Structures are given as C-alpha cells and as structure tokens.
C-alpha cells in the first residue's frame, strides 16, 4: 500500500512537471509574430530554418541555448538577441505553436 501511494505521488509530480512546461499554442502564435520575417508565416523557413514540424523539446532547447549566449549555429549572432528577451513561458509557447504547424 505504501509503495502504491509513493508511486501515485511520484506520477503526479511527473505529470504536473510536464503540464507546467506545456506551451499555449495561441499565445505562441502571438509571440511568433516577431519570428515571421526570418522563419516564414507558417514556420516554413526562409532566411532562417524551417521550424514547422520540429519537436517542441528541440525548439525549447535551441531557444534556451540562444538565450544563454551559447553558439548554436551560423545564425547565433542574429538569434541570441531575439531570444534574450524571451521568458520561459514565451519559449514554451513558441515551441508549442511551431510544433502545431
């Protein structure tokens, strides 16, 4: 019985942690407006790479790396200042939106 309660409690924390990181697609669409110039209206790519269809976790990871000032690729000098002002919620929302395309 004790093990069952511990397992259920742990599952609740895991589920809560996942839900807390899930982004809001509508909010992401609004935040994505500043990305359109380089990544396209439907995240199809342009000056910047195609974002549509990329995994949410990959977008979150890349945006966090840009925000932290890490060298991600040849466009880091353009992306780092764009990502610098994004909150964790903005990043999750943009990732959710681009993954929905």
C-alpha positions in Angstrom: 0.0 0.0 0.0 2.8 2.4 1.0 4.6 1.7 -2.3 1.4 2.4 -4.3 0.9 5.8 -2.6 4.5 6.7 -3.3 4.2 5.7 -6.9 1.0 7.7 -7.4 2.5 10.7 -5.7 5.6 10.5 -8.0 3.4 10.1 -11.1 1.5 13.2 -10.0 4.7 15.2 -9.8 5.9 14.0 -13.2 2.5 14.8 -14.7 2.5 18.3 -13.1 6.0 19.0 -14.3 5.1 18.1 -17.8 1.9 20.2 -17.7 3.8 23.2 -16.3 6.1 23.1 -19.3 3.5 22.7 -21.9 3.1 25.8 -24.0 0.0 27.7 -25.1 -0.4 27.5 -28.9 -2.5 30.7 -29.2 0.0 32.7 -27.0 2.8 31.1 -29.1 1.2 32.3 -32.3 1.1 35.9 -31.0 4.7 35.7 -29.8 5.8 34.1 -33.1 4.9 37.3 -34.9 8.4 38.6 -34.4 9.8 35.4 -36.0 7.9 35.6 -39.3 10.4 37.8 -41.1 13.1 35.1 -41.0 11.2 31.8 -40.4 8.1 32.5 -42.6 4.5 33.0 -41.7 3.9 29.3 -41.3 7.4 28.5 -39.9 8.2 27.1 -43.4 11.7 28.7 -43.3 13.3 31.5 -45.3 16.4 33.3 -44.1 16.1 31.1 -41.0 15.4 27.4 -41.0 12.1 25.7 -41.1 10.6 25.3 -37.6 7.3 23.7 -38.5 7.4 20.0 -37.6 10.4 20.3 -35.3 9.9 18.7 -31.9 8.8 21.0 -29.1 11.7 20.0 -26.9 14.2 20.8 -29.7 12.8 24.3 -30.2 12.8 24.9 -26.4 16.4 23.7 -26.2 17.7 25.8 -29.0 15.9 29.0 -27.8 17.3 28.4 -24.3 20.8 27.9 -25.7 20.5 31.1 -27.8 19.2 32.9 -24.7 22.1 31.7 -22.6 24.5 33.0 -25.3 25.7 29.6 -26.5 26.9 29.2 -30.1 24.2 27.2 -31.7 25.0 27.7 -35.4 25.8 30.3 -38.1 22.8 32.5 -37.2 23.6 32.7 -33.5 24.5 36.4 -33.8 21.0 37.1 -35.1 19.1 34.7 -32.8 20.8 35.4 -29.5 19.4 39.0 -29.2 15.9 37.8 -30.3 15.9 35.0 -27.7 17.4 37.1 -24.9 14.1 38.9 -24.2 12.0 35.7 -24.2 10.6 34.4 -20.9 10.4 30.6 -20.2 6.7 30.9 -21.0 7.3 32.6 -24.3 9.8 29.9 -25.3 7.3 27.1 -24.4 4.5 28.9 -26.2 6.5 29.5 -29.4 7.7 25.9 -29.3 4.1 24.7 -28.9 2.9 26.9 -31.8 5.6 25.8 -34.2 5.1 22.2 -33.4 1.4 22.6 -34.2 2.1 23.6 -37.7 
